[in-house]
Amino acid sequence: RMDIDDHQPPDFYVKWASIPGEQVHQSGLGWQPVYPMDNLGVISIGFLLSDPREAVVWRGPKKNGMIKQFLRDVHWGDDGLD
């Protein structure tokens, strides 16, 4: 299951999942999401900003491109997003 919420501040999920200070890492398989629990992978633009409190206002193609990039370039595990 996947949930996309692009109406929260970039640091919302970082705080919500109690994972401040975590970072997304790049590997040969793609970006590695942060796992606050074994069965919950989290990716947020807040992990990629130098200041996660920085406002990000994207609409239309830019917003859709970010969502596609998260789907394409994040390695969600061997089971993927089934």
Long-range contacts (C-beta under 8 A, 24 or more apart in sequence): 2-81, 4-67, 6-58, 6-63, 6-67, 9-46, 9-53, 9-55, 10-44, 10-45, 10-46, 10-49, 10-52, 10-53, 10-54, 10-55, 10-56, 11-44, 11-46, 11-52, 11-53, 12-44, 12-46, 13-42, 13-44, 13-46, 14-44, 14-46, 14-47, 14-52, 17-42, 22-47, 23-47, 24-48, 27-75, 29-75, 30-72, 30-73, 30-74, 30-75, 31-73, 31-74, 31-75, 32-74, 32-75, 33-74, 33-75, 33-76, 41-74, 41-76, 41-77, 43-70, 43-74
